[in-house]
Amino acid sequence: MRYEFCQYVTIVDMNDEVLSEVVFEHGEFESNAVAIGSSVLIHQLGLRQFDVVYDKREGKTIRYKIVDIEVNLIEQPTVTRVYLEPVRLIVGQHDIGEVE
């Protein structure tokens, strides 16, 4: 079954003031059945300026829990979104620069 994996990301400054909140789309993946509470291993998220990107440097993988599964019956074909636990990124601390 195809799932669209998403994650809420809150971007804050060093004073913990919210600068923005976005839904980062990890993409669509083919997988066996998933359940709330299951873990997903994926690249850690970071910031390039104020854009949320993958931090693909060596050793930057992380495990996120699935917190919600949404089945949208209005869209055709039906879309199943899997939401990973939210993450908070701090400008200046989670910057990854220009690393690809």
HUVENZI-V708583 format. One line per field, one symbol per residue. ss: DSSP state (A for helix, B for strand, O for the rest). phi: phi as a letter, one per 20 degrees, with the letter a starting at -180 (. if undefined). A space follows every 10 residues. Layout:
ss = ???
phi = ???
This chain:
ss = OBBBBBBBBB BBOOOOOBBB BBBBBBBBBB OOOOOOOOBB BBBBBBBBOO BBBBBOOOOO BBBBBBBBBB BBOOOOOOBB BBBBBBBBBB OOOOBOOOOO
phi = .ecdecbfcd dcefemefea ccdeefoece bfgdcfnfdc dbffebddmd eecfeefgnd dbddeedbcd deeffcfgdd dddegfcddd fnddfdmdfd
